[in-house]
Amino acid sequence: MIFHLYDDSGCDVIAVQKEELLPLYSRLNQWVLENDRSRIDQMFQQMLPNNQKRPD
């Protein structure tokens, strides 16, 4: 997993397999920037169990 802090407004977290990022997505979802949210939510919604919504 790679953590890249690019400025005072955010960072990128990169992993070889997106499953590695699911715990971060679940725990730190409120940190996702709004301009990236729809793309990131779409990627992780495919991995969540049926009927489970995006963490708040």
N, C-alpha and C positions, 0 to 999 in steps of 0.2 A: 504494500500500500504506500502511495506517495501523497504527501501533504505539501501543497504549494501555496504559500501565503503570497498573494500578488499585490495587495495594497491594504489600506485600512478599512476597505469595505468588504473584503471577502477573501476566500481561498478556494482552491480546487483540491478535491480528494480523488485520487485515481487508484484503481485496482485492476488487476488482470481479469478478475471475474467479478461481475457486478454483485453477486451474492455476498461477497465480502463487505460490501458497502451497506447492505440492508440494515444492520444494527445501528449504524450512524444515521441513516435516513429515518429510522424509527425514533431514535432518541433525540436527534437534533434537527428535526424537520423544520422547526420555527426559524432556523438559521438560513434556510434556502432562500436565495434572493428571488423576488417576485418575477423578475424578467426571465428567470430560468425555471420557475416552478412548474409550468405545464409540461415541459419536456422531461424533467426529472420525475415528476409524479407519474407520468405515463410509463416511464421505464420501470418504476418500482411497483406500480399497480399490478403488472403482469406477474409479479413474484409473491404478492400477498395472498393469503388464503381467500377463498370465495367469501363474499359479503363483508370482508374487512375493508374499511375505508382508510384513507390517508391519515396518519397520526396528526393530531393537532398540537 
